[in-house]
Amino acid sequence: MGLSIATVQRMFGASLVASVGVWILQGTMMDSVLTLIALCALSAAIWGLSERESTLHYLNLTGSGPWNLLA
């Protein structure tokens, strides 16, 4: 059982709030956008790792996936 969708929404919302905070404090939109990208990627990675079984299945990274092609 992974993270609930409400928790994931809070993580993405916190990413947005932090990004707006960076925009206000730094005064540049580029820093804000880069912060938003980094924090959303981190949130997505945490969400994906919390749902490890289904994530690996949908990415076809199971025992019959692309790793067998390299072996």
C-alpha positions in Angstrom: 0.0 0.0 0.0 1.5 3.3 -1.1 0.9 6.9 -0.2 -2.7 8.1 -0.3 -3.6 10.5 -3.1 -4.3 13.2 -0.5 -0.7 13.0 0.7 0.6 13.2 -2.8 -1.6 16.2 -3.5 -0.2 17.9 -0.3 3.4 17.1 -1.5 2.7 18.7 -4.9 0.9 21.7 -3.2 3.9 22.2 -0.9 6.1 22.2 -4.0 4.0 25.0 -5.5 4.1 27.0 -2.3 7.9 26.6 -2.0 8.3 27.6 -5.7 6.2 30.8 -5.1 8.3 31.5 -2.0 11.4 31.3 -4.1 10.0 33.6 -6.7 9.1 36.2 -4.0 12.4 35.9 -2.2 14.7 35.7 -5.3 12.7 37.8 -7.6 13.4 35.7 -10.7 10.9 33.4 -12.4 13.6 31.0 -13.6 14.7 30.1 -10.1 11.1 29.5 -9.2 10.5 27.2 -12.2 13.6 25.2 -11.5 12.6 24.8 -7.9 9.1 23.6 -9.0 10.6 21.1 -11.4 13.0 19.7 -8.9 10.5 19.4 -6.1 7.8 17.9 -8.3 10.3 15.4 -9.6 11.2 14.5 -6.0 7.6 14.1 -5.1 6.9 11.9 -8.1 9.9 9.7 -7.3 8.7 9.3 -3.7 5.2 8.5 -4.9 6.6 6.0 -7.5 8.8 4.3 -4.9 5.8 4.0 -2.5 3.9 2.1 -5.2 6.9 0.0 -6.1 5.2 -3.1 -7.4 2.8 -1.3 -9.7 5.4 1.2 -10.9 7.9 -1.6 -11.8 5.1 -3.5 -13.5 3.8 -0.6 -15.6 7.4 0.3 -16.6 8.0 -3.4 -17.5 10.9 -3.6 -15.2 9.9 -7.0 -13.9 11.8 -10.3 -14.4 10.7 -10.4 -18.1 11.5 -6.8 -18.8 14.4 -5.0 -20.5 16.9 -6.2 -18.0 16.7 -9.7 -19.6 17.7 -8.2 -22.9 20.9 -7.1 -21.4 21.7 -10.4 -19.8 
